[in-house]
Amino acid sequence: MTRNPSVVIVGAGPRGTGFLERLAANLPELYGDRPLDVHLVDPHPAGGGRIWRTGQSPLLWMNSQAEDVTMFTDETVDIDGPVRPGPTLAEWAGLDGRTFPSRPQQGAYLRWVYEEARAALPASVTVHEHRTRAVRVGGPREGRQRVWLEDRSVPLLADLVVLTLGHLDAEPDDEQRRSADFAKRHGLLHLPPGFTADTDLSALPAGEPVLVRGFGLAFVDLMVLLTEGRGGRYEKRAERLEYVPSGREPVLYVGSRRGVPYHSKIGYALEGERPPLPRFFGPVQVDELLRRPGRLDFRRDVRPLVDKELGWAHYHRLFAAHPERTTAAWTDFEEKYAAAAPGGAELDALVAAAVPDPADRLDLDALDHPLDGVRFASPEALQEGLRRHVADDLARRHDPEHSPDLAVFTALLSVYGQLVRLGDTGDPRDWWHGFFSFLASGPPGPRLHQLLALSRAGIVRFLGAGTTVVADEQRGVFRAHSMSVPGEWTDARALVEARLPDPTVEHTGSPLLRALHEDGARATAAGLLAVDPADGRILERGGRPHPRRFALGPHTTSRAGGAFTRPRTGGAAFRQNDATARTALALLRDLSCRAPLSA
């Protein structure tokens, strides 16, 4: 019995849909009208997948404005395959581009993109959807792969396997297991890291204190579902938002390492001259790093270049848009800035001389740790101080007088696009991704106005920076304290870990990914699946790329910044999808030219 060449795509959410779109775009050139079977494996509907499914609460928003979300390439994307433009979410749905759509709205857009990608495939390609989970991949290195599914005993046969798994659940680590065991013994509640929309929050009682560890986007979802989701509402009074409780809300005591929420999304557009990027961390510098022998050290080899690139964007914008706040000619500053060593005292001195107000200088460490060294006399003083911090952030992020902030945002996107080429950068704690998320992937401004209203209503209480939670056996409760208010403790019978699980192969909830690692796939010190940055092939522990296994997405070393691509920004995810699709099609073409193989 003969069979068609086949590719199995595990994960049919946005990344799987994006890969399918690139497969369809490149197929006429690289594969022609040969027969091909494409198997899509995902227990959730193709297009939106789990995270963006249309069946979730419309109270949950996207973290991007409608005009900033596209699933289609444009002329700014550096790819070998054909550019196939398409509508943004705003254009497709007829939305005001500056609104933050609901997640179900984004799910509908993704479903349409998926259907368009399928329709673009020729009749010689047959798509098979499998609404189940893949649990294991096996097969010889140079032969056909076998993909075992959860609900059938006979595996799918695949010439190539592409993992586009998206965000995954995780097994509890040692700390979470201890917290869960403590909660069980004392009749408490511990909710581990997870996708908030999938978490059962019904056990969190009204009016009771709940410790929340994590102040990012997962916290925002939690905040929404436990307030508006329980019948509360907001009213505009005297030019500010006020929260009217339903009486069913718990009291959320929230803290984190930084102690503050992610920065607000910027609420204006960048007018006039844009920073010419990349400048100090671009293809030339990445090529030089890739030529160096041995493993890169992020702090030594990469971060100085990243810092200089972000500084370049900041000061280019400051001199161009706000020259009255500088004391040097741009041409002179630019020449000296370019000549100065990254991260050195010479650069600091140059900036200090040319930018007199320290508030106009870019201080990345201060941005990353805004409460370092700040102490408050009481919990109430902390509440007032944090409300001022959030209000000041909102004002700044919506004021074009601080447009260097938006220039830095564009540089963050540019840097992420270059880091993708490096793969494993040797950043063991994954500092960069956390910093990028804190600065560039924060909540919409309206969410922070809601946070302020909830704080004033006493529904949200801030714990501060360096928050630590301990299990007190004697009291039989969870206890939290922070560096911001020394000596102050907060007790609660419930603890919520408000964050997505770390995407590590060691603790992943995906049996498929764990089995791949056990079978020899390489992982980084940060726990990411190592892939060839050129085309996404999974690297084995010896460094060789597997010829028939690929992976794209947040669990890999080639993850792109942000969930979706902004139009006309080059789109690192598009480049990855295109390169992987073209490599896969070339391999499938070569296989199809050989004698037919028996099944």
C-alpha positions in Angstrom: 0.0 0.0 0.0 1.4 3.4 -0.9 0.7 6.6 0.9 0.9 10.4 0.4 3.7 12.4 2.0 2.4 13.9 5.2 3.1 16.5 7.8 1.6 16.5 11.3 1.1 19.9 13.0 0.5 19.5 16.7 -1.3 22.6 17.9 -3.9 24.4 15.8 -4.0 27.8 17.6 -2.5 31.0 16.3 1.0 29.6 15.7 -0.3 26.5 14.0 -2.6 28.7 11.9 0.3 31.0 11.0 2.4 28.0 9.9 -0.4 26.7 7.8 -0.8 30.1 6.1 2.9 30.1 5.2 2.7 26.4 4.1 -0.1 27.4 1.6 1.8 30.5 0.4 5.0 28.6 -0.3 3.6 25.4 -1.6 3.2 26.4 -5.3 6.9 27.3 -5.6 8.4 24.5 -3.6 6.1 21.6 -3.8 3.8 22.1 -6.8 0.7 20.0 -7.2 2.0 16.8 -5.6 -0.3 15.1 -3.1 0.1 16.0 0.5 -1.7 15.1 3.7 -1.7 17.7 6.5 -2.9 16.5 9.9 -3.8 19.1 12.5 -3.9 17.8 16.1 -5.5 19.9 18.8 -8.4 19.2 21.3 -9.6 22.8 20.8 -11.1 24.4 17.6 -8.5 25.3 15.0 -7.7 29.0 14.6 -8.1 30.3 18.2 -7.0 27.1 20.0 -7.3 27.0 23.7 -6.2 30.5 24.7 -8.3 32.4 22.1 -11.4 30.1 21.9 -14.6 31.9 21.3 -16.4 30.3 24.2 -14.7 32.2 27.0 -16.0 35.3 28.9 -16.3 38.5 26.8 -15.1 40.4 29.9 -11.6 39.2 29.1 -9.9 41.5 26.6 -7.0 41.2 24.3 -3.8 42.9 25.4 -3.4 44.7 22.1 -5.5 47.3 20.2 -7.4 46.0 17.2 -5.3 47.9 14.7 -2.1 46.3 16.1 -3.1 42.7 15.4 -2.5 41.0 12.1 -2.0 37.4 11.0 -0.7 38.5 7.5 2.7 39.4 6.1 3.5 42.8 4.5 6.4 44.4 2.7 8.3 45.0 6.0 8.7 41.2 6.6 12.0 39.8 5.4 11.0 36.4 4.1 11.9 34.3 1.1 8.4 33.2 0.5 5.6 35.4 -1.1 4.1 38.2 0.9 0.3 37.8 1.2 -1.3 40.8 2.8 -4.5 40.6 4.6 -6.7 42.6 7.0 -5.9 43.5 10.6 -8.3 42.5 13.3 -9.8 46.0 13.2 -10.3 45.9 9.4 -11.8 42.4 9.4 -14.2 43.0 12.3 -15.0 46.7 11.5 -13.7 47.8 14.9 -12.3 51.1 16.0 -8.6 50.5 15.7 -7.8 51.9 19.1 -10.2 49.6 21.0 -9.1 46.5 22.9 -11.2 43.7 21.6 -12.5 40.8 23.6 -10.8 37.5 23.4 -13.8 35.9 21.7 -13.6 38.5 19.0 -10.0 37.7 18.4 -10.9 34.0 18.3 -13.4 34.6 15.6 -10.7 36.5 13.5 -8.3 33.6 14.0 -10.9 31.1 12.9 -11.4 33.1 9.7 -7.7 33.2 9.1 -7.5 29.5 9.5 -10.3 28.9 7.1 -8.6 31.3 4.5 -5.4 29.3 4.9 -7.2 26.1 4.2 -8.9 27.5 1.2 -5.6 28.6 -0.2 -4.3 25.1 -0.3 -4.7 23.3 -3.7 -6.9 20.3 -4.2 -3.9 18.0 -4.0 -3.6 18.8 -0.3 -5.9 17.1 2.1 -6.3 18.5 5.6 -7.3 16.2 8.5 -8.4 17.7 11.8 -8.0 15.6 14.9 -9.7 17.0 18.0 -7.5 15.3 20.5 -4.1 15.5 22.1 -0.8 14.2 20.8 1.0 12.3 23.6 4.2 11.0 22.0 6.4 11.2 18.9 8.6 8.3 17.8 10.3 6.9 14.8 13.9 6.7 13.4 15.9 9.8 12.9 16.0 9.3 9.1 12.6 7.7 8.7 8.9 8.2 9.1 7.7 9.5 12.4 4.8 8.2 14.4 2.6 10.5 16.3 0.5 8.8 19.0 -2.8 10.4 19.9 -4.7 10.2 23.2 -7.8 8.6 21.8 -6.5 6.0 19.4 -4.1 3.1 19.5 -2.7 3.4 15.9 -0.3 6.4 15.4 -0.4 8.9 12.6 2.4 8.4 10.2 4.4 11.6 9.4 7.2 12.5 7.2 7.6 15.6 9.2 6.2 16.8 12.6 5.8 20.5 13.5 5.1 21.4 17.1 3.1 24.6 17.5 2.0 24.0 21.0 1.4 27.5 22.3 1.2 28.0 26.1 1.2 24.8 28.1 0.1 23.6 31.5 2.9 22.5 33.8 3.4 19.9 36.5 3.8 21.5 40.0 7.4 22.2 41.0 8.7 21.4 44.5 7.5 24.7 46.0 4.0 24.4 44.5 3.7 20.8 45.7 4.6 21.9 49.3 2.0 24.7 49.1 -0.6 22.3 47.8 0.2 19.8 50.5 0.1 22.4 53.2 -3.3 23.7 51.9 -4.7 20.2 51.9 -3.6 19.4 55.5 -5.0 22.7 56.8 -8.2 23.0 54.8 -6.9 25.9 52.8 -7.0 26.7 49.0 -4.0 26.9 46.7 -4.4 27.6 43.0 -1.3 26.9 41.1 -0.1 28.8 38.0 -2.4 28.3 35.0 -4.6 30.0 32.4 -6.9 32.1 34.5 -9.9 31.5 32.2 -9.6 27.8 32.8 -9.2 28.1 36.6 -12.2 27.3 38.9 -12.4 30.4 41.0 -15.7 29.6 42.7 -14.0 28.4 45.9 -12.6 31.9 46.6 -15.1 33.2 49.2 -16.7 36.6 49.2 -15.2 39.1 51.6 -12.3 36.9 52.6 -8.6 37.8 52.0 -6.8 36.1 49.2 -3.1 36.3 48.7 -2.2 36.7 45.0 1.4 36.1 43.9 2.0 37.7 40.5 1.1 41.2 39.2 1.1 40.7 35.4 -1.6 39.9 32.9 -2.8 36.7 34.7 -3.6 38.9 37.7 -5.5 41.3 35.5 -7.7 38.4 34.3 -8.2 37.3 37.9 -9.1 40.8 38.9 -11.7 41.0 36.2 -13.3 37.6 36.8 -13.6 38.1 40.6 -15.1 41.6 40.3 -17.1 42.3 37.1 -17.4 38.6 36.7 -19.2 38.4 40.1 -21.6 41.2 39.3 -19.7 44.4 40.3 -19.7 47.4 38.0 -17.8 50.7 37.4 -19.3 54.2 37.3 -17.7 57.4 36.3 -17.9 60.0 39.1 -16.3 63.4 39.3 -14.0 62.5 36.4 -12.7 59.3 37.8 -13.8 55.7 37.8 -15.4 54.3 40.9 -16.2 50.6 41.6 -19.6 49.5 42.9 -19.2 46.1 44.6 -21.7 43.3 44.3 -20.7 42.0 47.7 -19.5 38.7 46.2 -15.9 39.8 45.8 -13.0 38.5 47.9 -10.2 40.9 49.0 -7.2 40.5 46.8 -3.8 41.1 48.4 -1.4 41.2 45.4 2.4 41.3 45.4 5.3 40.3 43.2 9.0 40.6 42.8 8.7 44.1 41.5 5.6 44.9 43.5 3.9 47.0 40.7 1.7 46.1 37.8 3.1 45.9 34.2 3.4 49.3 32.5 0.3 50.5 30.8 0.0 50.2 27.0 1.0 53.5 25.4 -2.0 55.5 24.3 -0.7 57.6 21.4 1.1 57.2 18.1 4.7 58.0 17.2 4.6 61.1 15.0 7.4 62.4 12.9 10.8 60.9 12.4 11.2 57.3 13.8 14.4 55.9 15.2 16.3 54.1 12.4 16.4 50.6 13.8 18.3 48.4 14.1 21.5 50.3 14.7 23.6 48.8 17.4 21.9 45.4 17.7 21.1 44.3 14.1 22.1 41.6 11.6 25.8 42.7 11.6 26.1 42.4 15.4 24.2 39.2 15.5 26.3 37.7 12.7 29.4 38.6 14.8 28.0 37.0 17.9 27.1 33.8 16.0 30.7 33.5 14.8 32.1 33.5 18.3 33.3 30.2 19.6 31.6 28.6 22.6 28.3 29.5 24.2 27.2 33.1 24.5 26.9 34.7 27.9 23.8 37.0 27.9 25.1 39.5 30.4 28.5 39.8 29.0 27.9 39.4 25.2 24.4 40.4 24.5 22.9 42.7 27.1 25.4 45.6 26.5 24.3 45.7 22.9 20.7 45.5 23.8 21.0 48.4 26.3 22.8 50.5 23.7 20.1 49.8 21.1 17.3 50.8 23.5 19.3 53.9 24.5 19.8 54.8 20.9 16.0 54.8 20.2 15.4 56.8 23.4 17.9 59.6 22.7 17.2 59.7 18.9 13.6 60.5 19.8 14.4 62.9 22.6 16.8 65.0 20.4 14.3 64.9 17.4 11.1 65.7 19.2 12.2 67.5 22.4 15.5 69.3 21.6 14.8 71.9 24.2 15.5 69.2 26.8 19.0 68.6 25.5 22.2 70.7 25.5 24.2 69.2 22.5 23.9 69.0 18.8 22.4 65.7 17.6 25.2 65.1 15.1 27.8 65.5 17.8 25.9 63.3 20.3 25.3 60.7 17.7 28.9 60.4 16.7 30.1 60.1 20.3 27.3 57.7 21.2 28.2 55.4 18.3 31.9 55.4 19.3 31.4 54.8 23.0 31.7 51.2 24.3 28.4 49.6 25.2 27.6 49.7 28.9 30.7 51.8 29.8 31.3 55.0 31.9 32.0 57.0 28.7 28.5 56.5 27.6 27.1 57.5 30.9 29.2 60.6 31.0 28.1 61.5 27.4 24.4 61.2 28.3 24.8 63.2 31.6 26.4 66.1 29.8 23.9 66.2 26.9 20.7 65.5 28.9 20.6 67.7 32.0 17.4 66.3 33.6 17.9 62.8 35.0 14.2 62.2 34.3 14.9 62.4 30.6 17.7 59.8 30.7 17.0 56.1 30.1 17.7 54.0 33.2 16.8 50.4 32.5 17.6 49.2 35.9 15.3 51.7 37.6 12.6 50.8 35.1 13.0 47.1 36.0 13.0 47.6 39.8 10.9 50.8 40.5 10.5 50.1 44.2 14.1 49.1 45.0 15.1 50.8 48.2 11.7 52.3 48.7 10.1 51.7 52.2 6.7 52.7 53.4 5.8 53.5 57.1 2.5 51.5 57.0 0.3 49.4 54.8 -1.9 52.4 54.1 1.1 54.5 53.0 1.9 51.7 50.6 -1.6 51.8 49.2 -1.3 55.5 48.6 2.2 55.2 47.2 1.2 52.5 44.7 -1.8 54.3 43.6 0.4 57.3 42.8 2.8 55.1 40.9 0.0 53.6 38.8 -1.6 57.0 38.2 1.7 58.5 37.2 2.4 55.6 34.8 -1.0 56.0 33.2 -0.4 59.8 32.7 3.1 59.3 31.3 2.1 56.5 28.9 -0.7 58.7 27.4 1.4 61.9 27.1 3.4 62.5 23.9 5.7 64.7 25.9 7.2 61.3 26.9 7.4 60.0 23.4 10.9 58.5 23.9 9.0 55.8 25.8 7.3 54.8 22.6 10.6 54.9 20.7 12.0 52.4 23.3 8.9 50.2 22.7 9.7 50.0 19.0 13.3 49.2 19.9 12.2 46.4 22.2 10.3 44.8 19.2 13.4 45.2 17.0 15.7 43.6 19.6 13.3 40.7 20.0 13.5 40.1 16.3 17.3 39.9 16.4 17.4 37.7 19.6 15.3 35.1 17.7 18.3 34.5 15.4 20.6 33.8 18.4 18.4 31.0 19.8 19.9 30.1 23.2 21.4 33.4 24.5 22.7 32.0 27.7 20.2 34.0 29.8 19.6 31.3 32.5 16.9 33.3 34.4 15.3 34.5 31.1 15.6 38.1 32.3 15.0 39.6 28.9 11.6 38.0 28.3 10.4 39.1 31.8 11.7 42.7 31.2 10.2 42.8 27.8 6.8 41.7 29.1 6.9 44.2 32.0 7.7 47.1 29.8 6.0 46.3 26.5 3.2 43.8 27.2 1.3 45.5 29.9 -2.5 45.9 30.2 -4.6 48.4 28.4 -4.9 51.7 30.2 -8.6 51.2 31.1 -7.6 48.1 33.1 -5.3 50.2 35.3 -8.0 52.7 35.8 -10.1 49.8 37.0 -7.3 48.7 39.3 -7.1 52.1 40.9 -10.9 52.1 41.4 -10.7 48.6 43.0 -7.9 49.8 45.3 -9.9 52.8 46.4 -12.8 50.5 47.1 -10.7 48.2 49.2 -11.2 45.2 46.9 -7.5 45.2 45.9 -4.7 45.7 48.5 -1.0 46.0 47.5 1.6 44.0 49.3 4.7 45.6 47.7 8.0 44.5 46.2 9.9 41.3 47.0 6.7 39.6 48.2 7.3 36.3 50.0 4.6 33.8 51.0 5.3 31.3 53.7 3.2 28.4 55.0 2.7 28.9 58.8 2.1 25.5 60.3 1.4 26.9 63.8 -1.3 29.3 62.6 -2.5 27.1 59.8 -2.5 29.9 57.2 -0.5 31.4 54.4 1.4 34.5 55.4 2.8 37.2 53.1 5.2 40.0 53.7 7.3 42.3 51.5 10.4 44.5 51.6 8.2 47.6 51.0 6.7 47.5 54.6 9.1 45.8 56.9 7.6 43.8 59.7 4.1 43.8 58.2 2.4 40.4 57.6 -0.9 39.5 55.9 -2.6 36.2 56.7 -5.0 34.4 54.4 -6.6 31.0 53.8 -6.2 31.1 50.1 -3.2 31.6 47.8 -3.4 32.2 44.0 -0.4 31.9 41.8 -1.4 34.5 39.2 0.9 33.6 36.3 1.2 31.3 33.4 3.4 28.2 34.1 7.0 28.6 33.1 7.4 27.0 29.6 10.0 24.4 30.7 10.4 20.9 29.3 11.2 19.6 32.8 7.8 20.6 34.3 5.6 20.8 31.3 2.2 19.3 31.4 2.7 18.0 27.8 3.6 14.3 27.8 4.7 14.8 24.2 7.2 17.5 25.1 8.5 15.6 28.1 9.0 12.4 26.0 10.9 14.4 23.4 13.3 15.7 26.0 13.7 12.2 27.5 14.5 10.9 24.0 17.3 13.3 23.5 15.9 16.8 22.6 18.0 19.5 24.1 16.8 22.1 26.6 18.4 25.3 27.7 19.2 26.2 31.3 15.9 28.2 31.4 14.1 25.0 30.3 13.2 26.0 26.8 13.2 23.5 23.9 16.3 24.3 21.8 15.7 24.7 18.1 17.8 25.8 15.1 17.1 29.5 14.9 17.4 29.3 11.1 14.4 27.0 10.5 13.0 25.7 13.8 14.3 22.2 13.6 14.6 20.6 17.1 18.2 20.3 18.3 19.4 17.1 19.9 21.6 17.2 22.9 24.7 16.9 20.8 23.7 20.0 18.8 22.5 18.3 15.6 19.1 19.4 14.3 16.6 16.6 13.9 15.8 16.3 10.2 12.1 15.6 10.6 11.0 17.4 13.8 10.3 21.1 14.1 9.0 23.4 16.9 7.7 27.0 17.0 6.4 29.0 19.8 6.8 30.1 23.5 8.2 26.8 24.7 11.2 27.1 22.3 14.4 29.2 22.1 12.9 31.0 19.0 9.8 32.4 20.6 8.8 35.8 19.4 8.0 38.8 21.5 4.2 39.3 22.1 1.3 37.1 21.3 0.7 38.7 17.9 2.5 40.8 15.3 1.9 44.5 14.8 1.5 45.5 11.2 4.6 46.9 9.4 7.0 45.8 12.2 8.9 43.1 10.4 7.2 40.3 12.3 9.8 37.8 13.7 7.1 35.2 14.0 6.3 35.5 10.3 10.0 35.0 9.5 10.1 31.9 11.6 6.9 30.5 10.2 8.1 31.1 6.6 11.5 29.6 7.1 10.1 26.5 8.7 7.4 26.1 6.1 10.0 26.4 3.3 12.4 23.9 4.9 9.5 21.5 5.5 8.2 21.8 1.9 11.7 21.3 0.4 12.1 18.1 2.5 8.7 16.8 1.6 9.4 17.5 -2.1 12.6 15.5 -2.0 10.8 12.7 -0.3 8.0 12.7 -2.8 10.6 12.4 -5.6 11.8 9.1 -4.3 10.1 5.7 -4.9 6.8 5.3 -3.1 7.1 4.0 0.5 5.0 1.3 2.0 2.8 2.4 4.9 
